[in-house]
Amino acid sequence: MNAIHSFPAGAPAHRPWREERRIDGLGTPDADWQAWGGLAALPPVSSVELVPPHRRAIVIAPHPDDEVLACGGLLQLLHARHTQTVLLAVTDGDASHPGSAQYRPQELMRLRPQETMAALHAMGVCDGGGPQVLRARIGDGQVGACIDQLHTMLLQLLRPDDVVFVTWRQDGHPDHEACGVAAALAARACHATLVEVPVWGWHWAEPGDSRVPWNRARRLDFEPQVLHRKRQALGCYHSQLRHDPSTGQPPILGPHVLARLLHPYEIYFI
């Protein structure tokens, strides 16, 4: 999950940057979300309802760590049910630390995929198999410019009746939104089911925000041990959790970010 605040050159014209979804500052405090009764009132959904038996789950991660932030609980529940799962890593997250002497792009390109694999092992989803991990190798921050390439890849990957999990088309981050657009188009063409997940949306939105499709929102609850393993998995993304002494920048996944995403539930737009 990289903090980039505008679409790159070449981003699709049908998904222009919206100032009201700007990602800056600390965002909406988690305490505000927890004090709002709307989250508890969301209709529940189970992993079986999200991915019925004999169907395949496709998780699309714009950056290494998005798969855990968005779907870490669900991935564990699907693994327990022996659901066939494919993780498509769209970028390798090599642009997460611009200007850094400590985290140069080539180093991040090597390091961040390793962090993903460590996180999957920490969640226990690699025991006895695990998700098939595919890498699109699209440039970090360039998904909008390469949306046709991603769309073509998804058309080749998806099967009818797959359930596709992807970051929300209005999540606020350009790579997240471009992934959502490409997945929506490909899912429609392939007769797959699209499920969107807010990640950065919790930052810029507010409780009851009319810009959020609450009518599509469902709440997947899970046991404390599942949250514990999700928390352990996020601890594997060292590059995102550490202060960068070469630039003075704070961690990308600061406490205020993690607080909004580490609860014994996940929210899905179906």
KEKE-3310 file (N, C-alpha, C; in steps of 0.2 Angstrom, whole numbers, plus 5000, padded with zeros to 4 digits):
npx = (5004:5005:5009:5003:4998:4992:4986:4996:5005:4996:4986:4969:4956:4943:4944:4946:4957:4951:4949:4943:4945:4958:4973:4981:4989:4984:4972:4955:4952:4953:4946:4935:4928:4925:4917:4905:4890:4887:4896:4895:4882:4882:4877:4880:4893:4898:4913:4910:4899:4905:4914:4908:4908:4919:4922:4934:4945:4952:4964:4968:4982:4987:5000:5013:5008:4995:4987:4986:4982:4969:4963:4967:4962:4951:4959:4964:4953:4948:4959:4958:4947:4951:4951:4954:4965:4971:4984:4987:5000:5001:5010:5028:5030:5040:5042:5039:5047:5052:5067:5074:5089:5091:5081:5081:5074:5078:5081:5069:5061:5066:5065:5051:5042:5048:5044:5030:5029:5034:5024:5013:5016:5017:5003:5000:4995:5001:5004:5003:5002:4995:4991:4992:5005:5006:5015:5013:5022:5021:5025:5027:5015:5012:5001:4989:4993:4996:4985:4978:4987:4986:4972:4972:4979:4971:4960:4965:4968:4956:4942:4925:4914:4924:4929:4933:4943:4947:4955:4945:4936:4936:4945:4955:4968:4979:4984:4977:4964:4965:4968:4955:4947:4951:4950:4936:4931:4937:4931:4918:4918:4922:4913:4914:4913:4914:4921:4924:4936:4939:4953:4963:4952:4946:4954:4951:4938:4923:4913:4897:4898:4893:4899:4903:4899:4888:4877:4881:4890:4897:4900:4913:4916:4928:4938:4948:4961:4963:4964:4975:4985:4984:4989:5002:5007:5007:5017:5028:5031:5043:5049:5039:5035:5045:5054:5062:5078:5086:5078:5070:5057:5042:5036:5027:5016:5010:5005:4992:4987:4987:4979:4966:4964:4966:4956:4944:4937:4933:4928:4918:4913:4900)
npy = (4994:5009:5026:5037:5051:5056:5052:5044:5050:5046:5039:5031:5039:5038:5037:5049:5058:5062:5075:5075:5063:5063:5057:5061:5068:5062:5056:5050:5046:5030:5028:5036:5029:5017:5022:5024:5017:5012:5002:4991:4987:4983:4971:4954:4943:4927:4917:4907:4911:4922:4915:4902:4884:4875:4885:4897:4908:4924:4935:4951:4961:4977:4982:4974:4969:4974:4963:4957:4967:4970:4957:4948:4941:4934:4926:4917:4910:4904:4896:4887:4880:4874:4881:4884:4896:4911:4923:4938:4948:4964:4975:4977:4985:4995:5008:5014:5022:5035:5043:5038:5033:5021:5012:5008:5008:4995:4987:4987:4980:4968:4965:4967:4958:4946:4949:4948:4934:4929:4935:4927:4915:4917:4919:4906:4901:4894:4881:4865:4867:4882:4899:4901:4911:4924:4936:4952:4962:4975:4992:5001:5013:5015:5008:5013:5019:5007:5000:4993:4982:4975:4972:4963:4953:4949:4944:4933:4925:4924:4914:4908:4910:4912:4921:4937:4947:4963:4979:4993:5003:5016:5019:5029:5028:5029:5017:5007:5010:5009:4996:4991:4995:4988:4975:4975:4976:4965:4955:4956:4953:4939:4933:4932:4934:4950:4957:4971:4979:4991:5000:5011:5019:5020:5030:5043:5044:5047:5042:5036:5041:5048:5045:5032:5016:5010:5002:4991:4985:4972:4963:4953:4943:4937:4925:4929:4923:4923:4936:4939:4931:4938:4951:4947:4944:4956:4962:4957:4965:4974:4984:4993:4997:5003:5018:5029:5033:5039:5048:5054:5051:5045:5029:5020:5012:5017:5018:5024:5020:5006:5004:5006:4995:4984:4974:4962:4959:4961:4972:4970:4975:4970)
npz = (5000:4994:4997:4987:4979:4967:4951:4939:4924:4909:4915:4915:4907:4911:4924:4933:4944:4960:4970:4982:4987:4992:4999:5012:5027:5043:5042:5044:5061:5068:5080:5077:5067:5075:5084:5077:5074:5062:5056:5064:5061:5048:5036:5039:5032:5026:5023:5015:5009:5002:4994:4986:4988:4977:4969:4963:4971:4967:4971:4970:4971:4972:4977:4986:5002:5001:4999:5012:5020:5015:5013:5023:5033:5027:5018:5026:5031:5019:5016:5026:5022:5011:4999:4982:4978:4970:4970:4963:4961:4957:4956:4961:4971:4971:4971:4983:4992:4987:4982:4992:5001:5007:5004:4989:4973:4966:4976:4983:4974:4975:4989:4993:4987:4994:5007:5006:5004:5016:5024:5020:5024:5038:5041:5040:5028:5018:5022:5017:5004:4997:4992:4974:4968:4957:4947:4940:4936:4934:4933:4949:4953:4940:4936:4931:4918:4912:4911:4901:4898:4911:4910:4899:4904:4915:4908:4902:4914:4921:4925:4921:4935:4944:4959:4961:4970:4974:4976:4979:4967:4969:4979:4982:4980:4966:4959:4966:4962:4948:4947:4952:4941:4930:4934:4936:4923:4917:4924:4921:4908:4908:4915:4929:4947:4955:4969:4979:4989:5002:5006:5007:5007:5020:5026:5019:5019:5029:5044:5039:5026:5011:4999:5000:4995:5005:5004:4997:5006:5016:5031:5036:5049:5060:5070:5085:5084:5071:5068:5075:5068:5056:5060:5064:5051:5044:5051:5044:5034:5034:5027:5025:5038:5045:5050:5038:5038:5029:5022:5031:5032:5039:5044:5031:5033:5046:5064:5064:5052:5052:5063:5058:5050:5057:5064:5070:5059:5041:5028:5014:4998:4989)
capx = (5000:5010:5005:5004:4992:4989:4986:5002:5003:4993:4980:4963:4952:4937:4944:4950:4959:4946:4952:4939:4948:4965:4976:4986:4988:4983:4965:4949:4954:4950:4941:4928:4925:4923:4911:4900:4886:4885:4900:4892:4875:4882:4875:4886:4894:4903:4918:4906:4895:4909:4917:4905:4912:4921:4924:4941:4946:4957:4965:4972:4985:4991:5006:5014:5005:4988:4983:4985:4978:4962:4960:4971:4957:4948:4964:4965:4947:4948:4964:4955:4942:4955:4948:4959:4966:4977:4986:4990:5004:5001:5017:5032:5030:5047:5042:5036:5051:5055:5072:5078:5096:5090:5076:5081:5069:5080:5081:5062:5059:5068:5063:5044:5039:5050:5039:5023:5029:5035:5017:5008:5019:5015:4996:4999:4991:5006:5004:5000:5000:4994:4989:4997:5007:5008:5017:5012:5028:5019:5028:5023:5013:5010:4995:4984:4996:4997:4978:4976:4991:4983:4966:4973:4982:4966:4956:4968:4968:4949:4937:4918:4912:4929:4927:4938:4944:4951:4954:4939:4937:4936:4949:4958:4975:4978:4985:4971:4958:4966:4967:4948:4943:4953:4946:4928:4930:4938:4926:4911:4919:4923:4907:4917:4910:4918:4921:4929:4938:4942:4959:4964:4945:4945:4958:4948:4930:4920:4907:4891:4900:4888:4903:4904:4893:4886:4872:4885:4895:4896:4905:4916:4919:4932:4940:4954:4967:4964:4967:4982:4989:4985:4994:5009:5009:5009:5024:5033:5032:5048:5051:5033:5034:5051:5056:5067:5083:5089:5074:5067:5050:5039:5033:5021:5011:5010:5000:4986:4985:4986:4973:4959:4963:4967:4950:4942:4932:4935:4922:4918:4908:4898)
capy = (5000:5015:5033:5041:5056:5058:5048:5045:5051:5040:5035:5031:5045:5036:5036:5054:5059:5066:5079:5073:5056:5064:5054:5065:5069:5056:5053:5049:5042:5024:5029:5039:5023:5012:5025:5024:5011:5009:4997:4985:4986:4980:4964:4949:4938:4922:4915:4902:4916:4926:4911:4896:4878:4873:4891:4899:4915:4927:4941:4956:4966:4982:4982:4969:4971:4975:4956:4956:4973:4969:4951:4943:4936:4929:4921:4911:4906:4901:4891:4882:4877:4871:4884:4886:4903:4914:4930:4942:4954:4968:4978:4974:4990:4997:5016:5016:5026:5040:5047:5035:5029:5015:5008:5010:5004:4989:4984:4986:4975:4961:4964:4967:4951:4942:4951:4945:4927:4929:4936:4921:4909:4919:4917:4898:4899:4890:4874:4860:4871:4889:4902:4902:4918:4927:4943:4955:4966:4982:4997:5004:5020:5015:5004:5017:5019:5000:4996:4988:4976:4972:4969:4958:4947:4946:4940:4926:4922:4923:4909:4909:4908:4914:4927:4941:4952:4969:4986:4997:5007:5023:5019:5035:5028:5028:5010:5004:5012:5006:4988:4989:4996:4983:4969:4975:4975:4958:4950:4956:4949:4932:4930:4931:4939:4955:4959:4976:4980:4997:5000:5018:5023:5022:5036:5049:5044:5048:5038:5037:5045:5046:5043:5025:5012:5006:4997:4985:4983:4966:4962:4946:4943:4931:4924:4933:4920:4925:4943:4938:4929:4944:4956:4944:4944:4963:4963:4955:4970:4978:4990:4998:4998:5007:5025:5029:5038:5043:5054:5057:5050:5040:5022:5020:5009:5020:5016:5027:5017:5000:5004:5006:4989:4978:4972:4955:4959:4964:4974:4969:4978:4964)
capz = (5000:4994:4998:4981:4979:4961:4945:4935:4917:4906:4918:4911:4907:4914:4931:4934:4951:4963:4975:4988:4989:4993:5004:5016:5034:5047:5040:5049:5066:5069:5085:5074:5064:5080:5088:5073:5074:5055:5055:5068:5058:5042:5036:5040:5026:5028:5018:5010:5004:4997:4989:4987:4986:4971:4965:4964:4973:4964:4975:4966:4976:4968:4980:4992:5008:5000:5000:5019:5023:5012:5014:5027:5037:5022:5015:5031:5031:5013:5016:5030:5018:5005:4993:4977:4978:4966:4972:4958:4963:4951:4956:4966:4976:4971:4971:4989:4995:4982:4985:4998:5000:5011:5000:4982:4969:4964:4982:4985:4969:4978:4996:4995:4986:4999:5012:5004:5005:5023:5027:5019:5029:5045:5042:5039:5022:5014:5024:5013:4997:4998:4986:4968:4967:4950:4947:4933:4935:4931:4937:4954:4952:4933:4934:4926:4912:4910:4912:4895:4900:4916:4908:4895:4909:4919:4903:4901:4920:4925:4922:4923:4942:4949:4963:4961:4976:4971:4979:4977:4961:4971:4985:4983:4977:4959:4958:4968:4958:4941:4947:4952:4935:4926:4937:4935:4916:4915:4928:4917:4901:4909:4919:4936:4952:4957:4976:4980:4996:5003:5010:5008:5008:5027:5027:5017:5020:5036:5045:5035:5021:5006:4994:5001:4994:5011:5002:4995:5011:5020:5036:5037:5056:5061:5077:5087:5082:5064:5068:5078:5062:5051:5063:5063:5044:5043:5054:5040:5029:5037:5023:5026:5045:5048:5048:5033:5041:5023:5020:5037:5031:5044:5041:5027:5038:5053:5068:5062:5046:5054:5067:5054:5046:5061:5068:5069:5053:5035:5025:5007:4994:4984)
cpx = (5004:5006:5007:4998:4989:4990:4993:5000:5001:4988:4974:4959:4946:4938:4949:4952:4954:4949:4949:4942:4955:4967:4982:4985:4987:4976:4960:4952:4950:4944:4934:4925:4922:4917:4905:4896:4885:4889:4897:4885:4876:4880:4881:4887:4899:4908:4915:4902:4899:4912:4914:4910:4913:4922:4931:4941:4952:4958:4970:4975:4989:4998:5007:5012:4997:4984:4982:4980:4971:4959:4963:4967:4954:4953:4964:4959:4946:4953:4961:4950:4945:4952:4954:4959:4972:4978:4990:4993:5005:5008:5021:5034:5037:5047:5039:5040:5055:5061:5076:5084:5096:5086:5076:5076:5071:5080:5074:5059:5061:5065:5055:5041:5041:5045:5033:5024:5030:5028:5013:5010:5016:5008:4995:4995:4995:5007:5000:4998:5000:4992:4995:4998:5009:5010:5016:5018:5026:5022:5024:5022:5011:5005:4990:4987:4996:4990:4976:4980:4988:4976:4967:4975:4976:4961:4959:4968:4961:4945:4930:4917:4918:4926:4933:4938:4949:4950:4948:4941:4938:4940:4953:4966:4975:4979:4979:4965:4959:4965:4959:4945:4945:4950:4939:4927:4931:4933:4920:4912:4919:4918:4909:4913:4915:4916:4926:4930:4941:4948:4961:4957:4944:4949:4954:4941:4929:4914:4901:4892:4896:4892:4904:4898:4891:4881:4875:4889:4893:4902:4907:4919:4923:4935:4946:4960:4968:4966:4974:4987:4990:4989:5001:5011:5010:5015:5029:5035:5037:5049:5045:5032:5040:5052:5062:5072:5086:5085:5070:5059:5048:5037:5027:5015:5012:5005:4993:4983:4983:4980:4966:4958:4965:4961:4948:4936:4935:4928:4923:4912:4906:4893)
cpy = (5006:5021:5037:5045:5058:5052:5049:5047:5045:5036:5036:5037:5044:5036:5042:5055:5064:5069:5077:5067:5057:5060:5058:5066:5062:5053:5053:5044:5035:5024:5032:5033:5018:5015:5025:5017:5008:5003:4990:4983:4983:4973:4959:4945:4933:4920:4911:4906:4920:4921:4904:4890:4877:4879:4893:4906:4918:4934:4945:4961:4971:4983:4976:4973:4972:4968:4955:4961:4972:4963:4946:4938:4931:4924:4915:4907:4902:4895:4885:4877:4873:4874:4886:4894:4906:4921:4933:4948:4958:4972:4975:4980:4994:5005:5018:5021:5031:5044:5044:5032:5022:5010:5010:5005:4997:4984:4982:4980:4968:4960:4963:4961:4946:4943:4948:4937:4925:4930:4930:4916:4911:4918:4910:4896:4895:4883:4870:4863:4878:4892:4902:4909:4920:4934:4946:4960:4972:4987:5000:5011:5020:5011:5007:5017:5012:4996:4991:4981:4972:4968:4963:4952:4944:4942:4933:4922:4920:4917:4911:4906:4909:4920:4931:4947:4957:4975:4990:5002:5015:5024:5025:5034:5026:5021:5006:5004:5009:4999:4987:4990:4990:4976:4969:4973:4968:4953:4950:4952:4942:4929:4928:4936:4944:4957:4965:4977:4987:4996:5007:5022:5024:5028:5042:5050:5045:5043:5040:5041:5043:5044:5035:5021:5007:5000:4990:4982:4977:4966:4955:4946:4936:4931:4928:4930:4922:4932:4943:4936:4935:4949:4953:4945:4951:4965:4961:4960:4976:4985:4996:5000:5002:5014:5025:5035:5042:5049:5057:5055:5044:5034:5024:5017:5011:5017:5018:5023:5010:4999:5003:4999:4983:4977:4965:4955:4962:4966:4973:4972:4972:4967)
cpz = (5000:4994:4992:4980:4973:4956:4941:4928:4914:4909:4914:4912:4911:4922:4933:4942:4954:4969:4982:4991:4991:4999:5007:5023:5037:5045:5045:5054:5067:5075:5082:5071:5069:5084:5084:5073:5067:5054:5058:5064:5051:5041:5036:5033:5029:5022:5013:5006:4999:4992:4990:4986:4979:4966:4967:4966:4970:4968:4971:4971:4972:4971:4985:4998:5007:5001:5007:5022:5021:5014:5018:5031:5032:5019:5020:5031:5025:5013:5021:5027:5012:4998:4988:4977:4974:4969:4966:4961:4957:4950:4961:4971:4976:4971:4978:4993:4990:4986:4990:4996:5003:5007:4993:4978:4968:4970:4984:4981:4972:4984:4997:4993:4991:5006:5012:5006:5012:5027:5026:5023:5036:5046:5041:5033:5017:5016:5020:5006:4999:4991:4980:4968:4960:4951:4940:4932:4932:4936:4943:4952:4944:4931:4929:4919:4908:4910:4907:4896:4905:4914:4904:4899:4913:4914:4902:4908:4922:4921:4925:4931:4946:4953:4964:4966:4974:4975:4975:4972:4963:4978:4987:4981:4970:4956:4960:4964:4951:4941:4948:4945:4930:4928:4935:4927:4914:4918:4924:4911:4902:4913:4926:4940:4954:4964:4977:4987:4997:5007:5012:5009:5016:5030:5026:5019:5028:5037:5042:5029:5015:4999:4994:4999:5000:5009:5000:5000:5015:5025:5037:5044:5056:5068:5079:5085:5075:5063:5070:5072:5057:5054:5062:5056:5042:5046:5050:5035:5032:5033:5024:5033:5048:5045:5043:5035:5035:5021:5026:5037:5036:5040:5037:5030:5045:5057:5066:5056:5048:5059:5064:5051:5050:5066:5066:5064:5047:5032:5017:5004:4988:4979)
residu = (MET:ASN:ALA:ILE:HIS:SER:PHE:PRO:ALA:GLY:ALA:PRO:ALA:HIS:ARG:PRO:TRP:ARG:GLU:GLU:ARG:ARG:ILE:ASP:GLY:LEU:GLY:THR:PRO:ASP:ALA:ASP:TRP:GLN:ALA:TRP:GLY:GLY:LEU:ALA:ALA:LEU:PRO:PRO:VAL:SER:SER:VAL:GLU:LEU:VAL:PRO:PRO:HIS:ARG:ARG:ALA:ILE:VAL:ILE:ALA:PRO:HIS:PRO:ASP:ASP:GLU:VAL:LEU:ALA:CYS:GLY:GLY:LEU:LEU:GLN:LEU:LEU:HIS:ALA:ARG:HIS:THR:GLN:THR:VAL:LEU:LEU:ALA:VAL:THR:ASP:GLY:ASP:ALA:SER:HIS:PRO:GLY:SER:ALA:GLN:TYR:ARG:PRO:GLN:GLU:LEU:MET:ARG:LEU:ARG:PRO:GLN:GLU:THR:MET:ALA:ALA:LEU:HIS:ALA:MET:GLY:VAL:CYS:ASP:GLY:GLY:GLY:PRO:GLN:VAL:LEU:ARG:ALA:ARG:ILE:GLY:ASP:GLY:GLN:VAL:GLY:ALA:CYS:ILE:ASP:GLN:LEU:HIS:THR:MET:LEU:LEU:GLN:LEU:LEU:ARG:PRO:ASP:ASP:VAL:VAL:PHE:VAL:THR:TRP:ARG:GLN:ASP:GLY:HIS:PRO:ASP:HIS:GLU:ALA:CYS:GLY:VAL:ALA:ALA:ALA:LEU:ALA:ALA:ARG:ALA:CYS:HIS:ALA:THR:LEU:VAL:GLU:VAL:PRO:VAL:TRP:GLY:TRP:HIS:TRP:ALA:GLU:PRO:GLY:ASP:SER:ARG:VAL:PRO:TRP:ASN:ARG:ALA:ARG:ARG:LEU:ASP:PHE:GLU:PRO:GLN:VAL:LEU:HIS:ARG:LYS:ARG:GLN:ALA:LEU:GLY:CYS:TYR:HIS:SER:GLN:LEU:ARG:HIS:ASP:PRO:SER:THR:GLY:GLN:PRO:PRO:ILE:LEU:GLY:PRO:HIS:VAL:LEU:ALA:ARG:LEU:LEU:HIS:PRO:TYR:GLU:ILE:TYR:PHE:ILE)
# end
